[in-house]
């Protein structure tokens, strides 16, 4: 896939890259171009990714930078 490749996951995470390859039968995708992403827990910038197990596992590669927000504990209250 080339151009504005946009990946959405059911958990609210999404990322964009300029180029990616996928093996639909095996449920894997990968790319070695810059990746930007965001989701409920923060943002990520990386220089590649590997997605396996039909999107259940995503690894960001090469000089990745993440800004992560702490998850709330069940039953906790915000101050």
Wavefront OBJ file of the C-alpha trace (Angstrom):
o trace
v 0.000 0.000 0.000
v 1.336 3.438 -0.845
v 0.196 6.919 -0.091
v -1.635 7.876 3.056
v -1.881 4.435 4.735
v -4.185 4.694 7.746
v -4.571 1.802 10.221
v -7.461 1.782 12.710
v -7.831 -0.691 15.570
v -10.975 -1.534 17.537
v -9.361 -0.297 20.786
v -9.207 3.304 19.537
v -5.567 3.273 18.455
v -4.725 4.466 14.972
v -1.592 5.238 13.018
v -0.557 6.630 9.660
v 2.428 5.924 7.429
v 3.317 6.606 3.807
v 3.940 2.972 2.850
v 3.117 -0.469 4.246
v 2.931 -4.068 3.132
v 0.458 -6.667 4.351
v -0.083 -10.414 4.231
v -3.854 -10.584 4.676
v -3.948 -14.379 4.915
v -1.446 -14.453 7.795
v -2.796 -11.274 9.403
v 0.520 -9.403 9.395
v 1.531 -5.931 8.206
v 4.821 -4.046 8.263
v 6.510 -0.909 7.081
v 9.853 0.879 7.309
v 8.675 4.450 6.717
v 7.893 7.097 9.346
v 4.828 6.293 11.466
v 2.706 8.635 13.567
v -0.055 7.364 15.787
v -2.440 8.181 18.574
v -4.846 6.447 20.871
v -6.514 6.625 24.263
v -3.179 6.416 26.100
v -1.068 8.832 24.055
v 0.922 9.376 20.885
v 3.791 7.627 19.082
v 6.320 8.567 16.403
v 8.554 5.870 14.946
v 10.509 4.933 11.854
v 8.717 1.669 11.154
v 6.332 -0.936 12.536
v 5.510 -4.637 12.629
v 1.924 -5.758 13.221
v 1.125 -9.432 13.848
v -1.747 -11.632 14.958
v -4.339 -9.648 12.961
v -3.411 -6.382 14.677
v -3.296 -7.658 18.263
v 0.450 -7.001 18.490
v 2.134 -3.879 17.151
v 5.830 -3.095 17.583
v 7.187 0.322 16.618
v 10.801 0.425 15.420
v 13.913 2.563 15.246
v 14.148 5.664 17.384
v 10.546 5.541 18.555
v 9.236 8.295 20.784
v 6.054 7.877 22.811
v 4.065 10.232 25.027
v 1.965 7.993 27.249
v -0.745 8.927 29.733
v -1.160 6.744 32.795
v -4.246 4.568 32.744
v -6.774 5.018 35.523
v -7.229 2.208 38.022
v -10.684 0.634 38.096
v -12.776 2.320 40.755
v -10.416 5.263 41.217
v -11.718 8.822 41.157
v -10.100 11.802 39.470
v -9.117 14.565 41.920
l 1 2 3 4 5 6 7 8 9 10 11 12 13 14 15 16 17 18 19 20 21 22 23 24 25 26 27 28 29 30 31 32 33 34 35 36 37 38 39 40 41 42 43 44 45 46 47 48 49 50 51 52 53 54 55 56 57 58 59 60 61 62 63 64 65 66 67 68 69 70 71 72 73 74 75 76 77 78 79
